Amino acid sequence: MPGPSLALQPNPVRGRGMAARAGKQKGKPRPRWPKLSWKGAELLAASSCREKNTLSSCGTTPHVICPAGLRVPHVPRQTLTAPRRGEQHRQRQHPATMAFSTRLASSLRPALAARHGAAPGQCRGLSTPQGSEPSFSLGGIFPPLATPFSPTQEVDYAQLEGNLRRYAGIPFRGLVVLGSNGEYPYLASRERVEVVSCVRRALPRDRLLLAGSGCESTQATIELTVSMAEVGADVALVVTPCYYRGAMTTAALIHHYTEVGDASPIPVVLYSVPANTGLDLPMEAVITLAQHPNIIGIKDSGGDITRMGLMVHKTRKEDFQVLAGSAGFLLASYTVGASGGVCALANVLGDPLCQLDQLCRTGQWQEARDLQHRLIEPNTAVTRRFGIPGLKKAMEWFGYYGGPCRAPLAPLSPAQVEELRSTFSANGWL
């Protein structure tokens, strides 16, 4: 069956880090909004009136006129600060900020509810108790896209669009752009933003776009996260800073992610990938950050099922979701309550992984186990064993463009290529 049209799409609703997080409050309802510059607030308000192109300014006082007649006055940047959790962080909000938050949430909530309801069966998070759906569901499979390069190692946008056309026919929940498999550390900041913009234009509006925006400093992470939001990312995926890993204490990481969550105009997902960073995001940090109104989940690539189950258990009262970071332990992750998976192997075997997701959601555990067994060795081959060069080589066998990696990543040797092929063949995929 042909996939949905990939005609250029307008940017989807952005700035969901505020309106979509209303359900994360406990006790007496009161607005909790992330800290935003006027630019972030403008993005949020504009998202509900984009189709009518009603973003405007009047004189020296910028404002937004939405379809319902909502007029948002300019509020100085320093007043757009929300109270954080804990008495030591509580501060008084500017009255204009409170009015802006309440009225803007009311304006955006119907549109967000309609958007989130596009595929309720597919989006349901397995870690969520019945009757308590997450306000922003991450349930399903996300391939962390490989970034295609030309023979001269420039980003090949034509090949990227070609891969996206193929992926459009697979029932992914969305795509992750600029994760580890996207060779994120090897791209310049300009290239990172351009790749996300290209994917957003081609991606159907019912698919989420998670964009990697983690940098070593908090300031650089915030700046890149805002840039990703501006070009259409729905969620920011923020990897742990690790260059000075000895100084990355629980307190330092909580502070880093809290600052990013406060400033981001889109929801934030934590990203723990100890194989690449040498740093596991501490459980205490995850539990604390799960309470932040703009931090909606974690992608955990460590493979420790006990740890993942404990995360689900300890954050069960929060609007927070756990995503498996690899196809090799996807089934096991679902049994302890994970909501979905960000799986490198989905670049190659997207349909089988979506099938595994569906089998788990419908309780067909025997079939799910049989399928999971056939995915373990190929997954290991394109991750720990041969890495991104192996992933890109396997993509070519299944009709996608893999192409070269950027140096210093080296291509596979002929012997490694043959070993990789035999792994897929032995499990019935080739």
Rosetta blueprint (number, residue, H / E / L):
1 M L
2 P L
3 G L
4 P L
5 S L
6 L L
7 A L
8 L L
9 Q L
10 P L
11 N L
12 P L
13 V L
14 R L
15 G L
16 R H
17 G H
18 M H
19 A H
20 A L
21 R L
22 A H
23 G H
24 K H
25 Q L
26 K L
27 G L
28 K L
29 P L
30 R L
31 P L
32 R L
33 W L
34 P L
35 K L
36 L L
37 S L
38 W H
39 K H
40 G H
41 A H
42 E H
43 L H
44 L H
45 A H
46 A H
47 S H
48 S L
49 C L
50 R H
51 E H
52 K H
53 N L
54 T L
55 L E
56 S E
57 S E
58 C E
59 G L
60 T L
61 T E
62 P E
63 H E
64 V E
65 I E
66 C L
67 P L
68 A L
69 G L
70 L L
71 R E
72 V L
73 P L
74 H L
75 V L
76 P L
77 R H
78 Q H
79 T H
80 L L
81 T L
82 A L
83 P L
84 R L
85 R L
86 G L
87 E H
88 Q H
89 H H
90 R L
91 Q L
92 R L
93 Q L
94 H L
95 P H
96 A H
97 T H
98 M H
99 A H
100 F H
101 S H
102 T H
103 R H
104 L H
105 A H
106 S H
107 S H
108 L H
109 R H
110 P H
111 A H
112 L H
113 A H
114 A H
115 R H
116 H H
117 G L
118 A L
119 A L
120 P H
121 G H
122 Q H
123 C H
124 R L
125 G L
126 L L
127 S L
128 T L
129 P L
130 Q L
131 G L
132 S L
133 E L
134 P L
135 S L
136 F L
137 S L
138 L L
139 G L
140 G E
141 I E
142 F E
143 P L
144 P E
145 L L
146 A L
147 T L
148 P L
149 F E
150 S L
151 P L
152 T L
153 Q L
154 E L
155 V E
156 D L
157 Y H
158 A H
159 Q H
160 L H
161 E H
162 G H
163 N H
164 L H
165 R H
166 R H
167 Y H
168 A L
169 G L
170 I L
171 P L
172 F L
173 R L
174 G E
175 L E
176 V E
177 V E
178 L L
179 G L
180 S H
181 N H
182 G H
183 E L
184 Y H
185 P H
186 Y H
187 L L
188 A L
189 S H
190 R H
191 E H
192 R H
193 V H
194 E H
195 V H
196 V H
197 S H
198 C H
199 V H
200 R H
201 R H
202 A H
203 L L
204 P L
205 R L
206 D L
207 R L
208 L E
209 L E
210 L E
211 A E
212 G E
213 S L
214 G L
215 C L
216 E L
217 S L
218 T H
219 Q H
220 A H
221 T H
222 I H
223 E H
224 L H
225 T H
226 V H
227 S H
228 M H
229 A H
230 E H
231 V L
232 G L
233 A L
234 D L
235 V E
236 A E
237 L E
238 V E
239 V E
240 T L
241 P L
242 C L
243 Y L
244 Y L
245 R H
246 G H
247 A H
248 M L
249 T L
250 T H
251 A H
252 A H
253 L H
254 I H
255 H H
256 H H
257 Y H
258 T H
259 E H
260 V H
261 G H
262 D H
263 A H
264 S L
265 P L
266 I L
267 P L
268 V E
269 V E
270 L E
271 Y E
272 S E
273 V L
274 P H
275 A H
276 N H
277 T H
278 G L
279 L L
280 D L
281 L L
282 P L
283 M H
284 E H
285 A H
286 V H
287 I H
288 T H
289 L H
290 A L
291 Q L
292 H L
293 P L
294 N L
295 I E
296 I E
297 G E
298 I E
299 K E
300 D E
301 S L
302 G L
303 G L
304 D L
305 I H
306 T H
307 R H
308 M H
309 G H
310 L H
311 M H
312 V H
313 H H
314 K H
315 T L
316 R L
317 K L
318 E L
319 D L
320 F L
321 Q E
322 V E
323 L E
324 A E
325 G L
326 S L
327 A H
328 G H
329 F H
330 L H
331 L H
332 A H
333 S H
334 Y H
335 T H
336 V L
337 G L
338 A L
339 S L
340 G E
341 G E
342 V E
343 C L
344 A H
345 L H
346 A H
347 N H
348 V L
349 L L
350 G H
351 D H
352 P H
353 L H
354 C H
355 Q H
356 L H
357 D H
358 Q H
359 L H
360 C H
361 R H
362 T L
363 G L
364 Q L
365 W H
366 Q H
367 E H
368 A H
369 R H
370 D H
371 L H
372 Q H
373 H H
374 R H
375 L H
376 I H
377 E H
378 P H
379 N H
380 T H
381 A H
382 V H
383 T H
384 R H
385 R H
386 F L
387 G H
388 I H
389 P H
390 G H
391 L H
392 K H
393 K H
394 A H
395 M H
396 E H
397 W H
398 F L
399 G L
400 Y L
401 Y L
402 G L
403 G L
404 P L
405 C L
406 R L
407 A L
408 P L
409 L L
410 A L
411 P L
412 L L
413 S L
414 P H
415 A H
416 Q H
417 V H
418 E H
419 E H
420 L H
421 R H
422 S H
423 T H
424 F H
425 S H
426 A H
427 N L
428 G L
429 W L
430 L L
